[in-house]
């Protein structure tokens, strides 16, 4: 683009976030508590009592991924995140293909997690003997997706530092505290066999592989801080540090949670965790009803916070693509006060709400949720 037009290039808010904000974005999509109550324990169906092992392996895999992103982010930073790295290393066509793929991934993740609010809330309140009507998924899904939209529309500094960072850190504190309590309470039931004895997996190596994939989905997410490249102060330092801080804290809390719940549940019954109704909440309820309520509230909030993170990432991909001529120019619109890509943010949220409410009408709610999960 000619230098004379440089001043007219739409730009997001510069120096809006530092280390704390990047940590918040990375932790938002990692969503440790939301992952634990949703996808992590589903891996127990396949990995059984080896769930802590596959969670540990998923953490190691995520470390390798974040290392690669750290190398890129120390040299290249933009609102395009991952796809900018591909475009600069493998060419614009490869970058564009990855951008479209990433956008769809984040969009469908927003739908998936919003719909899961419609599943988890009825399951969670059922622990307390409350049965919600069958149509409750409609308002719950709408809220699960829709509540994230205002946070991505307004000032990103306040969104990340005053809401997301505090909420996500609260999740980690809860998981670490409850996990340590369960470990001490388990006493002689504690064992290293969950990490070393592969015979504990009910479906052998194939089961471990499937459990590992589910664990990777649960642990991964810290890399989305790269989409804040244009809005970060000293991005080559703060993005890298934010990703690593979120991965270490989030990963440690999930590894501890997987171990503590398995030994508390019993190694011989660990595979049942995958079909149990929110096992973490059941164990929290045995400690106190108040702790169970706090766990429920933070778990739902975790899914909403995660949607804030995925919407932030998807909207910035769309904004960056539009700025490069790869999407309609309308998506380059930047809010006059908040300096956010507000048209992109509203579009992502609106499409996600539309998919989340329409697909169940065609496939049924549970089938639709599974379809989105596979996609």
C-alpha positions as a Markdown table, in Angstrom:
| # | Residue | x | y | z |
|---|---|---|---|---|
| 1 | Unk | 0.0 | 0.0 | 0.0 |
| 2 | Unk | 1.4 | 3.5 | -0.8 |
| 3 | Unk | 2.8 | 5.4 | 2.0 |
| 4 | Unk | 0.4 | 8.3 | 1.4 |
| 5 | Unk | -2.5 | 6.0 | 2.5 |
| 6 | Unk | -0.8 | 4.8 | 5.6 |
| 7 | Unk | -2.6 | 7.2 | 7.9 |
| 8 | Unk | -5.9 | 5.9 | 6.6 |
| 9 | Unk | -5.3 | 2.3 | 7.6 |
| 10 | Unk | -7.7 | 1.3 | 10.4 |
| 11 | Unk | -5.9 | 0.6 | 13.6 |
| 12 | Unk | -6.9 | -0.9 | 16.9 |
| 13 | Unk | -6.1 | 0.7 | 20.3 |
| 14 | Unk | -2.3 | 0.7 | 20.7 |
| 15 | Unk | -0.6 | -0.1 | 24.0 |
| 16 | Unk | -4.0 | -1.1 | 25.4 |
| 17 | Unk | -2.9 | -4.2 | 27.3 |
| 18 | Unk | 0.3 | -5.4 | 28.9 |
| 19 | Unk | 1.3 | -8.7 | 30.6 |
| 20 | Unk | -1.9 | -8.9 | 32.7 |
| 21 | Unk | -4.1 | -8.4 | 29.6 |
| 22 | Unk | -2.3 | -11.0 | 27.6 |
| 23 | Unk | -2.4 | -13.5 | 30.5 |
| 24 | Unk | -6.2 | -12.8 | 30.7 |
| 25 | Unk | -6.8 | -13.5 | 27.0 |
| 26 | Unk | -4.6 | -16.7 | 27.1 |
| 27 | Unk | -6.3 | -17.9 | 30.3 |
| 28 | Unk | -9.8 | -17.0 | 28.9 |
| 29 | Unk | -9.6 | -19.6 | 26.1 |
| 30 | Unk | -7.7 | -22.1 | 28.2 |
| 31 | Unk | -10.8 | -21.8 | 30.5 |
| 32 | Unk | -9.4 | -24.3 | 33.2 |
| 33 | Unk | -12.6 | -24.7 | 35.2 |
| 34 | Unk | -14.9 | -24.8 | 32.1 |
| 35 | Unk | -12.6 | -27.4 | 30.5 |
| 36 | Unk | -12.6 | -29.5 | 33.6 |
| 37 | Unk | -16.4 | -29.7 | 33.9 |
| 38 | Unk | -17.0 | -30.1 | 30.2 |
| 39 | Unk | -14.4 | -31.9 | 28.1 |
| 40 | Unk | -11.6 | -33.0 | 30.4 |
| 41 | Unk | -13.4 | -35.8 | 32.3 |
| 42 | Unk | -15.0 | -37.0 | 29.0 |
| 43 | Unk | -11.5 | -38.4 | 28.4 |
| 44 | Unk | -11.9 | -40.8 | 31.3 |
| 45 | Unk | -14.3 | -42.8 | 29.2 |
| 46 | Unk | -11.3 | -43.8 | 27.1 |
| 47 | Unk | -8.2 | -43.3 | 29.4 |
| 48 | Unk | -9.8 | -44.4 | 32.6 |
| 49 | Unk | -7.5 | -43.9 | 35.6 |
| 50 | Unk | -4.8 | -42.9 | 33.2 |
| 51 | Unk | -6.6 | -39.5 | 32.8 |
| 52 | Unk | -3.9 | -37.7 | 34.7 |
| 53 | Unk | -1.2 | -39.2 | 32.4 |
| 54 | Unk | -2.9 | -38.0 | 29.2 |
| 55 | Unk | -3.6 | -34.6 | 30.8 |
| 56 | Unk | 0.2 | -34.3 | 31.6 |
| 57 | Unk | 1.0 | -35.3 | 28.0 |
| 58 | Unk | -1.4 | -32.7 | 26.7 |
| 59 | Unk | 0.3 | -30.1 | 28.8 |
| 60 | Unk | 3.7 | -31.1 | 27.4 |
| 61 | Unk | 2.2 | -30.8 | 23.9 |
| 62 | Unk | 0.9 | -27.4 | 24.7 |
| 63 | Unk | 4.3 | -26.3 | 25.9 |
| 64 | Unk | 5.8 | -27.2 | 22.5 |
| 65 | Unk | 3.0 | -25.3 | 20.8 |
| 66 | Unk | 3.5 | -22.2 | 22.9 |
| 67 | Unk | 7.2 | -22.4 | 22.4 |
| 68 | Unk | 6.7 | -22.2 | 18.6 |
| 69 | Unk | 4.3 | -19.3 | 19.0 |
| 70 | Unk | 6.7 | -17.5 | 21.3 |
| 71 | Unk | 9.4 | -17.7 | 18.6 |
| 72 | Unk | 7.1 | -16.2 | 16.1 |
| 73 | Unk | 5.6 | -13.5 | 18.4 |
| 74 | Unk | 9.1 | -12.3 | 19.3 |
| 75 | Unk | 9.5 | -11.2 | 15.6 |
| 76 | Unk | 6.0 | -10.7 | 14.2 |
| 77 | Unk | 2.9 | -9.2 | 15.9 |
| 78 | Unk | -0.5 | -8.2 | 14.4 |
| 79 | Unk | -4.2 | -8.6 | 14.9 |
| 80 | Unk | -4.0 | -11.6 | 12.6 |
| 81 | Unk | -2.2 | -13.9 | 15.1 |
| 82 | Unk | -1.5 | -17.4 | 13.8 |
| 83 | Unk | -2.3 | -16.8 | 10.2 |
| 84 | Unk | 0.1 | -13.9 | 10.0 |
| 85 | Unk | 2.9 | -16.3 | 10.9 |
| 86 | Unk | 1.9 | -18.7 | 8.1 |
| 87 | Unk | 1.5 | -15.8 | 5.6 |
| 88 | Unk | 5.0 | -14.6 | 6.4 |
| 89 | Unk | 6.6 | -18.0 | 6.3 |
| 90 | Unk | 4.6 | -20.0 | 3.7 |
| 91 | Unk | 3.0 | -17.3 | 1.6 |
| 92 | Unk | -0.3 | -15.3 | 1.4 |
| 93 | Unk | -2.4 | -18.2 | 0.1 |
| 94 | Unk | -1.4 | -20.5 | 2.9 |
| 95 | Unk | -2.0 | -17.7 | 5.4 |
| 96 | Unk | -5.5 | -16.9 | 3.9 |
| 97 | Unk | -6.5 | -20.6 | 4.1 |
| 98 | Unk | -5.4 | -20.8 | 7.7 |
| 99 | Unk | -7.2 | -17.5 | 8.5 |
| 100 | Unk | -10.5 | -18.9 | 7.3 |
| 101 | Unk | -9.9 | -22.2 | 9.1 |
| 102 | Unk | -9.1 | -20.4 | 12.3 |
| 103 | Unk | -12.0 | -18.1 | 12.0 |
| 104 | Unk | -14.4 | -21.0 | 11.6 |
| 105 | Unk | -12.8 | -22.8 | 14.5 |
| 106 | Unk | -13.2 | -19.9 | 16.9 |
| 107 | Unk | -16.7 | -19.2 | 15.7 |
| 108 | Unk | -17.8 | -22.8 | 16.2 |
| 109 | Unk | -16.0 | -23.0 | 19.6 |
| 110 | Unk | -18.0 | -20.0 | 20.6 |
| 111 | Unk | -21.2 | -21.8 | 19.6 |
| 112 | Unk | -20.1 | -25.1 | 21.3 |
| 113 | Unk | -19.3 | -23.5 | 24.6 |
| 114 | Unk | -22.4 | -21.3 | 24.5 |
| 115 | Unk | -24.6 | -24.4 | 23.9 |
| 116 | Unk | -22.8 | -26.2 | 26.6 |
| 117 | Unk | -24.1 | -23.7 | 29.1 |
| 118 | Unk | -27.5 | -25.1 | 28.1 |
| 119 | Unk | -26.3 | -28.5 | 29.1 |
| 120 | Unk | -24.2 | -27.8 | 32.1 |
| 121 | Unk | -26.6 | -25.6 | 34.0 |
| 122 | Unk | -29.4 | -28.2 | 34.1 |
| 123 | Unk | -26.9 | -30.9 | 35.0 |
| 124 | Unk | -25.4 | -28.7 | 37.7 |
| 125 | Unk | -28.6 | -27.6 | 39.4 |
| 126 | Unk | -29.9 | -31.2 | 39.2 |
| 127 | Unk | -27.2 | -32.0 | 41.8 |
| 128 | Unk | -29.2 | -29.8 | 44.1 |
| 129 | Unk | -32.5 | -31.5 | 43.2 |
| 130 | Unk | -33.7 | -28.8 | 40.8 |
| 131 | Unk | -35.1 | -29.9 | 37.4 |
| 132 | Unk | -35.3 | -27.3 | 34.6 |
| 133 | Unk | -37.8 | -27.5 | 31.7 |
| 134 | Unk | -36.6 | -29.2 | 28.5 |
| 135 | Unk | -36.7 | -25.8 | 26.6 |
| 136 | Unk | -34.3 | -24.2 | 29.1 |
| 137 | Unk | -31.5 | -24.6 | 26.5 |
| 138 | Unk | -32.9 | -21.8 | 24.5 |
| 139 | Unk | -32.4 | -18.9 | 27.0 |
| 140 | Unk | -29.3 | -20.6 | 28.4 |
| 141 | Unk | -27.6 | -20.9 | 25.0 |
| 142 | Unk | -28.5 | -17.4 | 24.1 |
| 143 | Unk | -27.0 | -16.1 | 27.3 |
| 144 | Unk | -23.9 | -18.3 | 27.0 |
| 145 | Unk | -23.1 | -16.8 | 23.6 |
| 146 | Unk | -24.7 | -13.4 | 23.9 |
| 147 | Unk | -23.3 | -12.2 | 27.2 |
| 148 | Unk | -19.8 | -12.3 | 25.6 |
| 149 | Unk | -20.7 | -9.8 | 22.9 |
| 150 | Unk | -20.7 | -6.6 | 25.0 |
| 151 | Unk | -17.3 | -7.5 | 26.5 |
| 152 | Unk | -15.7 | -7.7 | 23.1 |
| 153 | Unk | -17.4 | -4.5 | 21.9 |
| 154 | Unk | -16.3 | -2.2 | 24.7 |
| 155 | Unk | -12.8 | -1.2 | 25.9 |
| 156 | Unk | -10.5 | -4.2 | 25.7 |
| 157 | Unk | -8.3 | -3.0 | 28.6 |
| 158 | Unk | -11.2 | -3.1 | 31.1 |
| 159 | Unk | -12.6 | -6.3 | 29.6 |
| 160 | Unk | -9.4 | -8.2 | 30.0 |
| 161 | Unk | -7.9 | -6.7 | 33.2 |
| 162 | Unk | -10.9 | -6.0 | 35.3 |
| 163 | Unk | -13.2 | -9.0 | 34.3 |
| 164 | Unk | -11.4 | -11.8 | 32.4 |
| 165 | Unk | -8.2 | -11.9 | 34.4 |
| 166 | Unk | -9.9 | -11.8 | 37.8 |
| 167 | Unk | -12.5 | -14.4 | 36.8 |
| 168 | Unk | -10.0 | -16.8 | 35.2 |
| 169 | Unk | -7.6 | -16.5 | 38.2 |
| 170 | Unk | -10.5 | -17.3 | 40.5 |
| 171 | Unk | -11.0 | -20.5 | 38.6 |
| 172 | Unk | -7.4 | -21.5 | 39.1 |
| 173 | Unk | -7.5 | -20.8 | 42.8 |
| 174 | Unk | -10.6 | -22.9 | 43.2 |
| 175 | Unk | -9.2 | -25.8 | 41.2 |
| 176 | Unk | -5.9 | -25.8 | 43.0 |
| 177 | Unk | -7.5 | -25.4 | 46.4 |
| 178 | Unk | -10.1 | -28.2 | 45.9 |
| 179 | Unk | -7.5 | -30.4 | 44.2 |
| 180 | Unk | -5.1 | -30.2 | 47.1 |
| 181 | Unk | -7.9 | -30.8 | 49.6 |
| 182 | Unk | -9.0 | -33.9 | 47.7 |
| 183 | Unk | -5.4 | -35.2 | 47.5 |
| 184 | Unk | -4.8 | -34.8 | 51.3 |
| 185 | Unk | -8.2 | -36.4 | 52.0 |
| 186 | Unk | -7.5 | -39.4 | 49.7 |
| 187 | Unk | -4.6 | -40.3 | 52.0 |
| 188 | Unk | -3.3 | -43.9 | 51.1 |
| 189 | Unk | -5.4 | -43.9 | 47.9 |
| 190 | Unk | -2.8 | -41.6 | 46.4 |
| 191 | Unk | -0.7 | -43.4 | 43.8 |
| 192 | Unk | 1.8 | -42.8 | 41.0 |
| 193 | Unk | 0.3 | -45.7 | 39.1 |
| 194 | Unk | -2.1 | -43.3 | 37.2 |
| 195 | Unk | 1.0 | -42.0 | 35.5 |
| 196 | Unk | 2.9 | -45.2 | 35.0 |
| 197 | Unk | 0.5 | -48.2 | 34.7 |
| 198 | Unk | -0.9 | -48.1 | 31.2 |
| 199 | Unk | -3.1 | -51.1 | 32.0 |
| 200 | Unk | -5.5 | -48.8 | 33.8 |
| 201 | Unk | -6.8 | -47.5 | 30.5 |
| 202 | Unk | -10.0 | -49.6 | 29.7 |
| 203 | Unk | -9.5 | -49.4 | 25.9 |
| 204 | Unk | -5.7 | -49.8 | 25.7 |
| 205 | Unk | -3.5 | -47.6 | 23.6 |
| 206 | Unk | -6.3 | -46.5 | 21.3 |
| 207 | Unk | -8.2 | -45.3 | 24.4 |
| 208 | Unk | -5.2 | -43.4 | 25.7 |
| 209 | Unk | -4.9 | -41.7 | 22.3 |
| 210 | Unk | -8.5 | -40.6 | 22.3 |
| 211 | Unk | -8.3 | -39.4 | 25.9 |
| 212 | Unk | -5.1 | -37.6 | 25.0 |
| 213 | Unk | -6.8 | -35.7 | 22.1 |
| 214 | Unk | -9.7 | -34.7 | 24.4 |
| 215 | Unk | -7.1 | -33.5 | 27.0 |
| 216 | Unk | -5.3 | -31.4 | 24.4 |
| 217 | Unk | -8.5 | -29.7 | 23.5 |
| 218 | Unk | -9.0 | -29.0 | 27.2 |
| 219 | Unk | -5.5 | -27.7 | 28.0 |
| 220 | Unk | -4.8 | -25.8 | 24.8 |
| 221 | Unk | -5.9 | -22.2 | 24.3 |
| 222 | Unk | -3.1 | -20.0 | 25.7 |
| 223 | Unk | -1.9 | -19.2 | 22.1 |
| 224 | Unk | -4.8 | -16.9 | 21.4 |
| 225 | Unk | -2.9 | -14.1 | 23.1 |
| 226 | Unk | -1.1 | -13.7 | 19.8 |
| 227 | Unk | -4.3 | -12.0 | 18.4 |
| 228 | Unk | -3.6 | -9.0 | 20.7 |
| 229 | Unk | -0.3 | -8.2 | 18.8 |
| 230 | Unk | -1.6 | -4.8 | 17.6 |
| 231 | Unk | -3.0 | -3.8 | 20.9 |
| 232 | Unk | -0.2 | -4.9 | 23.2 |
| 233 | Unk | 2.5 | -2.8 | 24.8 |
| 234 | Unk | 5.9 | -4.4 | 24.1 |
| 235 | Unk | 4.3 | -7.3 | 22.3 |
| 236 | Unk | 7.5 | -9.3 | 21.7 |
| 237 | Unk | 7.8 | -9.6 | 25.5 |
| 238 | Unk | 4.3 | -9.5 | 27.0 |
| 239 | Unk | 2.5 | -11.9 | 24.6 |
| 240 | Unk | 5.1 | -14.6 | 25.2 |
| 241 | Unk | 5.1 | -14.1 | 29.0 |
| 242 | Unk | 1.3 | -13.9 | 29.1 |
| 243 | Unk | 1.0 | -17.2 | 27.2 |
| 244 | Unk | 3.4 | -19.0 | 29.4 |
| 245 | Unk | 1.9 | -17.7 | 32.6 |
| 246 | Unk | -1.6 | -18.8 | 31.6 |
| 247 | Unk | -0.4 | -22.2 | 30.3 |
| 248 | Unk | 1.6 | -23.0 | 33.5 |
| 249 | Unk | -1.2 | -22.0 | 35.9 |
| 250 | Unk | -4.0 | -23.4 | 33.8 |
| 251 | Unk | -2.2 | -26.6 | 33.0 |
| 252 | Unk | -1.1 | -27.2 | 36.6 |
| 253 | Unk | -4.6 | -26.7 | 37.9 |
| 254 | Unk | -6.0 | -29.2 | 35.3 |
| 255 | Unk | -3.4 | -31.8 | 35.9 |
| 256 | Unk | -4.0 | -31.6 | 39.7 |
| 257 | Unk | -7.8 | -31.7 | 39.1 |
| 258 | Unk | -7.6 | -34.8 | 36.9 |
| 259 | Unk | -5.4 | -36.6 | 39.5 |
| 260 | Unk | -7.3 | -35.6 | 42.6 |
| 261 | Unk | -10.7 | -36.5 | 41.1 |
| 262 | Unk | -9.5 | -39.9 | 39.8 |
| 263 | Unk | -8.0 | -40.9 | 43.2 |
| 264 | Unk | -11.0 | -39.6 | 45.0 |
| 265 | Unk | -13.4 | -41.3 | 42.7 |
| 266 | Unk | -11.4 | -44.6 | 42.8 |
| 267 | Unk | -9.1 | -46.1 | 40.2 |
| 268 | Unk | -11.4 | -49.0 | 39.4 |
| 269 | Unk | -14.3 | -46.6 | 38.8 |
| 270 | Unk | -12.4 | -43.9 | 37.0 |
| 271 | Unk | -13.9 | -44.7 | 33.6 |
| 272 | Unk | -17.3 | -43.8 | 35.1 |
| 273 | Unk | -16.2 | -40.2 | 35.4 |
| 274 | Unk | -17.0 | -39.6 | 31.7 |
| 275 | Unk | -20.6 | -40.4 | 32.2 |
| 276 | Unk | -21.1 | -38.9 | 35.6 |
| 277 | Unk | -23.0 | -35.8 | 36.2 |
| 278 | Unk | -20.4 | -33.1 | 36.8 |
| 279 | Unk | -18.1 | -35.1 | 39.1 |
| 280 | Unk | -16.1 | -32.1 | 40.3 |
| 281 | Unk | -19.3 | -30.5 | 41.6 |
| 282 | Unk | -20.3 | -33.7 | 43.3 |
| 283 | Unk | -17.0 | -33.9 | 45.1 |
| 284 | Unk | -17.2 | -30.2 | 46.0 |
| 285 | Unk | -20.7 | -30.8 | 47.4 |
| 286 | Unk | -19.3 | -33.4 | 49.8 |
| 287 | Unk | -17.0 | -30.6 | 51.2 |
| 288 | Unk | -19.8 | -28.1 | 51.5 |
| 289 | Unk | -22.9 | -26.9 | 49.7 |
| 290 | Unk | -21.5 | -23.4 | 49.5 |
| 291 | Unk | -18.4 | -24.6 | 47.8 |
| 292 | Unk | -20.5 | -26.5 | 45.3 |
| 293 | Unk | -22.6 | -23.4 | 44.5 |
| 294 | Unk | -19.4 | -21.4 | 44.0 |
| 295 | Unk | -18.1 | -24.1 | 41.7 |
| 296 | Unk | -21.3 | -24.0 | 39.7 |
| 297 | Unk | -21.2 | -20.2 | 39.3 |
| 298 | Unk | -17.6 | -20.1 | 38.4 |
| 299 | Unk | -18.0 | -23.0 | 35.9 |
| 300 | Unk | -20.7 | -21.2 | 34.0 |
| 301 | Unk | -18.8 | -17.9 | 34.1 |
| 302 | Unk | -15.7 | -19.8 | 32.8 |
| 303 | Unk | -17.6 | -20.8 | 29.7 |
| 304 | Unk | -18.8 | -17.2 | 29.1 |
| 305 | Unk | -15.2 | -15.9 | 29.7 |
| 306 | Unk | -13.9 | -18.4 | 27.2 |
| 307 | Unk | -16.4 | -17.1 | 24.7 |
| 308 | Unk | -15.1 | -13.6 | 25.3 |
| 309 | Unk | -11.7 | -14.9 | 24.3 |
| 310 | Unk | -12.8 | -16.8 | 21.2 |
| 311 | Unk | -14.9 | -13.8 | 20.1 |
| 312 | Unk | -11.9 | -11.5 | 20.6 |
| 313 | Unk | -9.8 | -13.8 | 18.5 |
| 314 | Unk | -12.3 | -14.4 | 15.7 |
| 315 | Unk | -13.2 | -10.7 | 15.4 |
| 316 | Unk | -9.6 | -9.7 | 15.0 |
| 317 | Unk | -9.0 | -12.3 | 12.4 |
| 318 | Unk | -11.9 | -10.9 | 10.4 |
| 319 | Unk | -10.7 | -7.4 | 11.0 |
| 320 | Unk | -7.2 | -8.2 | 9.8 |
| 321 | Unk | -8.5 | -10.1 | 6.8 |
| 322 | Unk | -10.7 | -7.2 | 5.8 |
| 323 | Unk | -7.9 | -4.7 | 6.1 |
| 324 | Unk | -5.8 | -6.8 | 3.7 |
| 325 | Unk | -8.7 | -7.1 | 1.2 |
| 326 | Unk | -9.6 | -10.7 | 2.1 |
| 327 | Unk | -13.0 | -9.9 | 3.6 |
| 328 | Unk | -15.6 | -7.1 | 3.1 |
| 329 | Unk | -14.2 | -3.7 | 4.0 |
| 330 | Unk | -17.1 | -3.1 | 6.5 |
| 331 | Unk | -15.3 | -5.3 | 8.9 |
| 332 | Unk | -12.4 | -2.9 | 9.2 |
| 333 | Unk | -14.7 | -0.5 | 11.1 |
| 334 | Unk | -13.1 | 0.6 | 14.4 |
| 335 | Unk | -15.2 | 2.1 | 17.2 |
| 336 | Unk | -14.4 | 5.8 | 17.7 |
| 337 | Unk | -14.1 | 5.6 | 21.5 |
| 338 | Unk | -13.2 | 2.0 | 22.4 |
| 339 | Unk | -11.0 | 1.4 | 19.3 |
| 340 | Unk | -12.3 | -2.1 | 19.0 |
| 341 | Unk | -13.3 | -3.9 | 15.7 |
| 342 | Unk | -17.0 | -3.6 | 16.8 |
| 343 | Unk | -18.6 | -4.5 | 13.5 |
| 344 | Unk | -16.6 | -7.7 | 13.4 |
| 345 | Unk | -17.3 | -8.5 | 17.1 |
| 346 | Unk | -21.1 | -8.0 | 16.7 |
| 347 | Unk | -21.0 | -10.1 | 13.5 |
| 348 | Unk | -19.2 | -13.0 | 15.2 |
| 349 | Unk | -21.6 | -12.9 | 18.1 |
| 350 | Unk | -24.7 | -12.6 | 16.0 |
| 351 | Unk | -23.7 | -15.5 | 13.7 |
| 352 | Unk | -22.8 | -17.7 | 16.7 |
| 353 | Unk | -26.2 | -17.0 | 18.4 |
| 354 | Unk | -27.9 | -17.8 | 15.1 |
| 355 | Unk | -26.1 | -21.1 | 14.7 |
| 356 | Unk | -26.5 | -22.0 | 18.4 |
| 357 | Unk | -30.3 | -21.5 | 18.2 |
| 358 | Unk | -31.1 | -22.8 | 14.7 |
| 359 | Unk | -29.1 | -26.0 | 14.5 |
| 360 | Unk | -31.0 | -27.6 | 17.5 |
| 361 | Unk | -34.3 | -26.9 | 15.7 |
| 362 | Unk | -33.1 | -29.1 | 12.8 |
| 363 | Unk | -31.1 | -31.8 | 14.7 |
| 364 | Unk | -32.3 | -31.7 | 18.3 |
| 365 | Unk | -30.3 | -30.0 | 21.0 |
| 366 | Unk | -27.9 | -32.8 | 22.0 |
| 367 | Unk | -27.3 | -33.9 | 18.4 |
| 368 | Unk | -26.7 | -30.3 | 17.4 |
| 369 | Unk | -24.2 | -29.9 | 20.2 |
| 370 | Unk | -22.3 | -33.0 | 19.2 |
| 371 | Unk | -22.4 | -31.9 | 15.5 |
| 372 | Unk | -20.8 | -28.6 | 16.4 |
| 373 | Unk | -18.3 | -30.3 | 18.6 |
| 374 | Unk | -17.1 | -32.6 | 15.8 |
| 375 | Unk | -17.0 | -29.6 | 13.3 |
